[in-house]
């Protein structure tokens, strides 16, 4: 119940950026005391800030905020995607909330993995768990998203070739394909995608009702998309018509 409230709070803050505590309590139909306890916990985790009766989302790029938003949904997607990875595999994972949770699941359930990533957050998020090798690609550091971008990412990625590259997305349309909100992160994804046999997209079904401003323009269409069963039918049919394998989770 508490996790559902946290997700609802973050959903409202994602839409409005800044919301009064009293409004949050009214919309979620709980007391202001309960809401303040939830906000205290979110602030302790660095996801929001409190100011003069308001709650404010730290940043739309803040990876901790993005993981907490629809956490259970994203965790189920990550757990299903983890079934595509075997012990001893070498894979690439880009920055993103579903991707961070995938790395966490793999660190718990797989052995002798090599994970190549441009995400400093992921490298820190799973440190200390089971034996695996982490290779962090160099580049220009974006502090909010805790990710490396720029031409150095491409140069570093060119030293590897993997069977699968796991990515997230901020949106999708039949015309543009998968999209991102940041052109530097989109370029990093494209550069890394050149070094993989297959791209696997992990994203919540609600992203199929959005369109980011930067098309990913992947070198090859995704081989697999892992998302929720509530994906819009037109998006599902569009992707299947392109030969994409759709893995749908409850």
C-alpha positions as CSV (number, residue, x, y, z in Angstrom):
1,X,0.0,0.0,0.0
2,X,2.8,2.4,0.9
3,X,4.7,1.6,-2.3
4,X,1.5,2.3,-4.3
5,X,1.2,5.7,-2.6
6,X,4.8,6.5,-3.4
7,X,4.2,5.6,-7.0
8,X,1.1,7.8,-7.1
9,X,3.0,10.7,-5.5
10,X,5.8,10.4,-8.0
11,X,3.2,10.2,-10.9
12,X,1.6,13.5,-9.7
13,X,5.0,15.1,-9.3
14,X,6.2,13.9,-12.7
15,X,3.1,15.6,-14.2
16,X,3.1,18.8,-12.2
17,X,6.7,19.1,-10.8
18,X,5.5,20.8,-7.6
19,X,2.4,19.9,-5.5
20,X,1.1,21.1,-2.2
21,X,1.1,18.5,0.6
22,X,-2.6,19.2,1.3
23,X,-3.4,18.5,-2.4
24,X,-1.5,15.2,-2.3
25,X,-3.4,14.1,0.8
26,X,-6.7,15.0,-0.8
27,X,-6.0,13.3,-4.1
28,X,-4.7,10.1,-2.5
29,X,-7.4,10.2,0.2
30,X,-5.1,9.9,3.2
31,X,-4.3,12.2,6.1
32,X,-1.6,14.9,5.7
33,X,0.3,13.1,8.5
34,X,0.5,10.0,6.3
35,X,1.5,12.0,3.3
36,X,4.3,13.8,5.3
37,X,5.7,10.4,6.4
38,X,5.8,9.2,2.8
39,X,7.4,12.5,1.7
40,X,10.0,12.2,4.5
41,X,11.0,8.8,3.2
42,X,11.2,10.0,-0.4
43,X,13.3,13.0,0.7
44,X,15.6,10.7,2.7
45,X,16.2,8.7,-0.4
46,X,17.0,11.8,-2.4
47,X,14.0,11.5,-4.7
48,X,12.1,14.7,-3.8
49,X,12.7,17.9,-1.8
50,X,10.3,19.6,0.6
51,X,9.8,23.3,0.6
52,X,7.1,25.4,2.5
53,X,4.2,23.0,2.3
54,X,5.1,21.7,-1.2
55,X,6.8,18.5,-2.5
56,X,9.1,19.0,-5.5
57,X,10.6,16.3,-7.7
58,X,14.3,16.7,-7.8
59,X,14.7,16.1,-11.5
60,X,13.0,14.2,-14.3
61,X,16.5,12.8,-15.1
62,X,17.2,11.7,-11.5
63,X,17.6,7.9,-11.8
64,X,16.4,7.2,-8.2
65,X,13.1,9.0,-8.9
66,X,12.7,7.1,-12.1
67,X,13.2,3.7,-10.4
68,X,10.8,4.5,-7.6
69,X,8.1,5.5,-10.1
70,X,6.1,2.3,-11.0
71,X,8.7,0.3,-9.2
72,X,6.8,-3.0,-9.1
73,X,5.9,-2.8,-12.8
74,X,9.5,-2.2,-13.8
75,X,10.8,-4.9,-11.5
76,X,8.5,-7.5,-13.2
77,X,9.8,-6.3,-16.6
78,X,13.4,-6.6,-15.4
79,X,12.9,-10.1,-14.0
80,X,11.4,-11.3,-17.3
81,X,14.2,-9.7,-19.3
82,X,16.8,-11.4,-17.0
83,X,15.6,-14.8,-18.3
84,X,17.3,-13.9,-21.6
85,X,20.7,-13.9,-19.9
86,X,22.6,-17.0,-18.9
87,X,25.5,-17.5,-16.4
88,X,28.8,-16.5,-17.9
89,X,27.3,-14.1,-20.5
90,X,28.7,-10.8,-21.5
91,X,26.1,-8.1,-22.1
92,X,25.7,-4.4,-22.5
93,X,23.2,-2.4,-20.5
94,X,22.5,1.3,-21.0
95,X,21.3,3.8,-18.4
96,X,17.6,3.7,-17.4
97,X,15.4,2.7,-14.6
98,X,14.3,-0.7,-16.0
99,X,17.9,-1.3,-17.0
100,X,19.1,-0.6,-13.5
101,X,16.6,-3.0,-12.1
102,X,17.7,-5.6,-14.7
103,X,21.3,-5.3,-13.6
104,X,20.1,-5.7,-10.0
105,X,18.2,-8.9,-10.8
106,X,21.1,-10.3,-12.8
107,X,23.6,-9.5,-9.9
108,X,21.3,-11.5,-7.6
109,X,20.5,-14.5,-9.9
110,X,23.3,-15.0,-12.3
111,X,27.0,-15.9,-12.0
112,X,30.2,-14.9,-13.8
113,X,28.6,-12.2,-15.8
114,X,30.4,-9.3,-17.5
115,X,28.2,-6.2,-17.7
116,X,29.3,-3.4,-20.0
117,X,27.5,-0.1,-19.3
118,X,27.7,3.7,-19.6
119,X,25.8,4.1,-16.4
120,X,27.8,5.1,-13.3
121,X,24.6,4.7,-11.3
122,X,24.3,1.0,-12.3
123,X,27.9,0.4,-11.5
124,X,27.3,1.7,-8.0
125,X,23.8,0.3,-7.6
126,X,24.9,-3.4,-7.8
127,X,28.4,-3.2,-6.3
128,X,29.0,-5.8,-3.6
129,X,26.6,-8.3,-5.1
130,X,27.8,-11.7,-6.3
131,X,30.8,-12.2,-8.5
132,X,30.6,-10.3,-11.8
133,X,32.8,-8.1,-13.9
134,X,31.7,-4.5,-14.4
135,X,33.1,-2.5,-17.3
136,X,32.2,1.2,-17.2
137,X,32.5,3.0,-20.5
138,X,34.2,6.4,-20.3
139,X,32.7,9.7,-21.5
140,X,31.3,13.0,-20.4
141,X,29.5,12.6,-17.1
142,X,25.8,13.8,-16.8
143,X,25.4,14.1,-13.0
144,X,21.6,14.0,-12.8
145,X,21.2,10.8,-14.8
146,X,24.7,9.5,-13.6
147,X,25.5,8.4,-17.2
148,X,28.4,8.8,-19.6
149,X,27.8,10.3,-23.0
150,X,29.8,11.8,-25.9
151,X,32.3,10.4,-28.4
152,X,34.4,8.6,-25.8
153,X,31.5,6.2,-25.2
154,X,31.6,5.2,-28.9
155,X,35.4,4.8,-28.8
156,X,35.2,2.6,-25.6
157,X,32.3,0.6,-26.9
158,X,34.1,-0.3,-30.1
159,X,36.4,-2.5,-28.1
160,X,33.6,-5.0,-27.5
161,X,31.0,-7.0,-29.3
162,X,28.1,-8.7,-27.4
163,X,25.1,-10.8,-28.1
164,X,22.6,-8.6,-26.4
165,X,22.3,-4.9,-25.6
166,X,19.5,-3.9,-23.1
167,X,18.1,-0.4,-23.4
168,X,15.2,1.7,-22.2
169,X,13.1,4.3,-24.0
170,X,11.1,7.4,-23.1
171,X,8.5,6.9,-25.9
172,X,7.5,5.2,-29.1
173,X,5.6,6.0,-32.2
174,X,5.1,4.0,-35.5
175,X,6.7,6.9,-37.4
176,X,9.8,7.6,-35.2
177,X,10.3,4.3,-33.5
178,X,11.7,4.4,-30.0
179,X,12.7,7.8,-28.7
180,X,14.7,9.5,-25.9
181,X,14.5,13.0,-24.3
182,X,18.2,13.7,-24.5
183,X,20.2,13.8,-27.8
184,X,23.5,12.9,-26.1
185,X,22.1,9.8,-24.4
186,X,20.3,8.8,-27.6
187,X,23.7,9.0,-29.4
188,X,25.3,6.9,-26.8
189,X,22.6,4.2,-27.2
190,X,23.1,4.2,-31.0
191,X,26.9,3.9,-30.6
192,X,26.6,1.0,-28.2
193,X,23.9,-0.7,-30.4
194,X,26.4,-1.0,-33.2
195,X,28.4,-3.4,-31.0
196,X,25.6,-5.9,-30.3
197,X,23.9,-8.7,-32.3
198,X,20.5,-7.9,-30.8
199,X,18.9,-4.9,-29.0
200,X,16.4,-5.7,-26.3
201,X,14.1,-2.8,-25.2
202,X,12.7,-2.8,-21.6
203,X,10.0,-0.2,-21.1
204,X,6.6,0.2,-19.3
205,X,3.5,0.1,-21.5
206,X,2.6,3.7,-20.7
207,X,5.7,4.8,-22.7
208,X,3.9,3.7,-25.9
209,X,1.5,6.6,-25.4
210,X,4.3,9.1,-25.4
211,X,6.9,10.4,-27.9
212,X,10.3,11.6,-26.9
213,X,11.9,14.4,-28.9
214,X,14.9,12.5,-30.0
215,X,14.5,9.3,-32.2
216,X,17.0,6.6,-31.2
217,X,17.5,5.7,-34.9
218,X,19.0,2.3,-33.9
219,X,21.2,0.7,-36.6
220,X,18.9,-2.3,-36.5
221,X,15.4,-2.7,-35.2
222,X,15.0,-4.2,-31.8
223,X,14.9,-7.9,-31.7
224,X,12.9,-8.1,-28.5
225,X,10.7,-5.7,-26.6
226,X,9.8,-6.6,-22.9
227,X,6.8,-4.6,-21.6
228,X,3.4,-4.9,-19.9
229,X,0.4,-6.6,-21.4
230,X,-1.4,-3.3,-21.3
231,X,0.6,-2.0,-24.3
232,X,-1.8,-0.3,-26.8
233,X,-2.9,-2.8,-29.5
234,X,-1.8,-0.5,-32.4
235,X,1.8,-0.4,-31.0
236,X,1.8,-4.1,-30.4
237,X,0.7,-4.9,-33.9
238,X,3.1,-2.3,-35.4
239,X,6.1,-3.9,-33.7
240,X,5.1,-7.4,-34.5
241,X,4.6,-6.5,-38.1
242,X,8.3,-5.4,-38.1
243,X,9.4,-8.8,-36.8
244,X,10.0,-7.7,-33.2
245,X,9.5,-10.5,-30.6
246,X,7.1,-9.1,-28.0
247,X,7.4,-10.4,-24.4
248,X,4.5,-9.2,-22.3
249,X,4.4,-9.4,-18.5
250,X,1.4,-9.1,-16.2
